Amino acid sequence: MINHDSIEQSGLLSLIRKGHIIFGGNSRLKIYGKLNCSSGKRMKSENRVFFTTEQEAINAGYRPCGNCMKEKYNKWKVNVR
């Protein structure tokens, strides 16, 4: 997991272009999603974290975004109950 505030913009863009960062997350809400998600783009940078894999986000205790990952969110929601 990489905190947004701990990496320079140029380094972040490089990692995204190379495919090393695939998912973003909100550290306060423990939600992860796709980098192009409209919900994720609105979050404060101090709450934003990045993941190299979806499994990394899940292992860190994050749940799928209900906006950009509806199918996975619905499966997660059923399993939580």
MOFEN-V992449 format. One line per field, one symbol per residue. phi: phi as a letter, one per 40 degrees, with the letter a starting at -180 (. if undefined). psi: psi as a letter, one per 20 degrees, with the letter a starting at -180 (. if undefined). Layout:
phi->???
psi->???
//
This chain:
phi->.bcdccbcdcccccccccgcbbbbabcccgbbacccccccccccccccbbbcacccccccgcbcccccbdccccccccccc
psi->pppgijqqghhghghghijhphqqrohhilpqaqhjphghhiqqhiiprqqhrhhggghjjqqqpigilgghghggghhh.
//
